[in-house]
Amino acid sequence: MSPEDRREAIVAATVPLLYAHGANVTTSQIAKAAGIAEGTVFRAFKDKQELIRTCVLSVLAVDSELALIDEAGQASTLAERLSWAISAVSGYLDRMWKLMSVLRDSGYDPHNGEDGHGRQRKGPPVEMQRITERVASLFGPDDHLRVDPSLAARLLLGLVFTNRMQGEGFGDSTADADQLVQLFLHGVLTQN
């Protein structure tokens, strides 16, 4: 197995453990889950922090969501395209927020002020910029928008983010993708 394949296998075994144990997962648990000796973890990664950062970046990757949004472009109506995109983005948000919450609860700062490459991060994460651009591409010239497609995509994603928030102060109910699309396209008022 190549060193890169070994790293990928260790990350694949570690991600579920992070959801269960947060940053408190041990290298012994990781090695057991990966079916390797504990020392192999440290030959593949400098330390547990590097492994966790690599796992976070893996969870934050949006390639599968971008592919789903691209598939949404095949739908015949704008409402169908947006509903499909909302489902893809909602799954991504749930996955990302769950991991970040577990890591934070275990005392780990997943951002630590850096982008994973030692640079201070400013502005929205690159992953969300990629998603926003792809959602904007779902709006066609015949959709008669009141705003630019990139602003429409940002507004729609803002609605999706808010809809995913639950718990104290937010309530327990959420709208499904089709309801969000209808609210986005037609507002909250009923027709008279």
HELIX and SHEET records of a PDB file:
HELIX    1   1 PRO A    3  HIS A   21  1                                  19    
HELIX    2   2 GLY A   22  ASN A   24  5                                   3    
HELIX    3   3 THR A   27  ALA A   34  1                                   8    
HELIX    4   4 GLU A   38  ALA A   44  1                                   7    
HELIX    5   5 LYS A   48  LEU A   60  1                                  13    
HELIX    6   6 ASP A   63  ALA A   72  1                                  10    
HELIX    7   7 LEU A   78  ASP A  105  1                                  28    
HELIX    8   8 VAL A  126  ALA A  136  1                                  11    
HELIX    9   9 PRO A  141  ASP A  143  5                                   3    
HELIX   10  10 PRO A  149  ARG A  164  1                                  16    
HELIX   11  11 ALA A  177  HIS A  186  1                                  10    
END                                                                             
